Amino acid sequence: MLDKFNYTEELKKTILVVDDEFVNRELLGAILEEYYNIIYAENGEEALALIKANEKILSAILLDLLMPVMDGFSLIDILKDDGRYRSIPVIVLTSEKQAEVESLRKGAADFITKPYDAPEVIIARVKRIIELSEDRLVIQSTERDELTGLFTKTFFYEYAGLMDRYHRDREMDAVSVNIDRFHLVNEIYGREFGNRVLLTLSNTIRDFARVNEGIAARGDADDFYMYINRQEGYEGLVSQIDRAMAGLSDAVHIKIRIGVYTCLADSQDMENRFDRSRLAANTLRGKFNQTIAYYDSELQHKVFYSERLINDIHDGIARKQFEVYYQPKYGILEGKPVLKMAEALIRWNHPEFGRIAPLDFISLFEENGLIQMLDHFVWKEAASSIKYWKDKFGVTIPVSVNVSRIDIYDHQIEDKIETLVHDYGLSPADLHLEITESAYSDNAEQLISVLKHFRQRGYLIEMDDFGAGYSSLNMLANLPIDVLKLDMGFIQDIHTDEKSLHMVQLIMDIARFLKVPVVAEGVEVEEQYRLLKEIGCELIQGYYFSRPVPKQDFEKFITGGGAV
């Protein structure tokens, strides 16, 4: 006989014995009662009622197949279609070999052959099935997402790899699906509604994956994945998702982004495939009329190019591939334009790609945090140039430098800039700090707090790209700023479009009310310069005076040779 389980009566696991014959029920009970708490049912209908009443404590069901009212096969079908009972293992009681095979196909865990003439075998089988079921539940708790029931990302990659191994001839798509600005859904409508959105999306994705012989998973937050048979298009999925989301609320519009990477004779590992599909999905940010994007050769080239730039930034700084250029800012209210200050702008002379446009790498480095390294480089170069010109020409040319959002979150930023100013013998007013207008709407409290500290120490704060962001007039009145830099988009048409001119005049009135000067950037032609002077714009920069130039070339503006 097997060793007795070390259970007290209260800790015994509970099993349900279902058989229409009294003798069989009693016999199984006698064999198992030493190790388990036993409850009994005479048919499938009675068993179902007991299962519903005891679902939390049932460890196994021993089920006869041939019974009146409801047979065992019907009960198995009901249990396997109901998520509440699917995890309870069913051990079939039968003497028919064909019935054994059919019950296993339907989802039974094991079978016990009648008559019950081997008690030790029965006890061992029940014990093993319960242990396997419990182990499976532990595994499922890590392989399934708690909210949606989809695979977790780690298990998803494993299963997708198995699909490749056993179906090498299938062409597959790696698909990423996420919700545009999902954090706003939670913030505006609450986490409960956000969870309903996630469940609705996950159910639609699960159904689509099943139809297309694939699997689905939930990644992080609102990221979902499918590995499915290659599709000609995904417009059908978009329609299904839109219909499902419309059922949640008429007032809330949920925008989905779908990225697709087609795996044709692919040598990429599974994680890289979904990195690519997710990258394709991310290209749809801000594109409200487009929902589906495919990873193709053009995007592949862009990714390669971006990765090279990210990898090369450290070497680029060390080898002095980066150079700071300076664009003059002229005061225009004193008759002849007078050089007042300059803006520091970064340029990259890459050994392989040549001169790289700032737009190609600035936004890239802002996304991954490397912009902070570049900002520090520019700050140091600008401070060095201010000191150099001061020593050489006996004049101080203030220089404005960019301060990125990530710099604001650096708790050492004030000390870093203070140290730089001290090391080069400058005063705080020599280094102007430029903050883009859009940064003020992102964690405005912290940004305002940091900038107030800088102003208290004597630094001047310039709001860059004013008019391109989202500042309210009420907010603007309370911001710590000393200069408004008018976005160049306002300047382009002021000499040809009356509305543009009136808009600039309105901004000038706001600046006068705030008692701060305005810098108009992007001035290129005489007509723009003349109109800005007429409406009282204090400072101008742009190609009308000069493109940004290297440090040495900037000296001509200091000596007067560069004035218009």
Protein Blocks (a to p, Z undefined) as FASTA:
>chain_A
ZZddfbdfklpccdddddfbfklmmmmmmmmmmmpccdddfbfklmmmmmmmmmmmpgbd
cddfbdghiafklmmmmmmmpmklmmpccddddfbfklmmmmmmnopabdcddddfbfkl
mmmmmmmmmmmmmmmmmmmmmmpcfklopacfklmmmmmmmmmmmmmmbccdddddddeh
klmmmmmnojklmmmmmmmmmmmmmmmmmmnopaddddehjaccddddddfbfklmmmmm
mmmmmmmomkbccdddddddddehiabdfklmmmmmmmmmmmmgopakbcbdcddfklmm
mmmmmmmmmmmmmmmmmnomaccdddddddfkgopacdfbdcdddddddfklopadfklm
mmmmmmnopmmmmmmmmmmmmmmmmmmmmmmnopacdddddddfklmmpmklmmmmmmmm
mmnopafklpccdddfklmmgokllmmmmmmmmmmnopacddehihjamcdfklmmmpcc
fbdcddfklmmmmmmpmklmmmmmmmmmmmmmnopacddehiabfklmmmmmmnopabdc
djkloccddfklmmmmmnopmpZZ
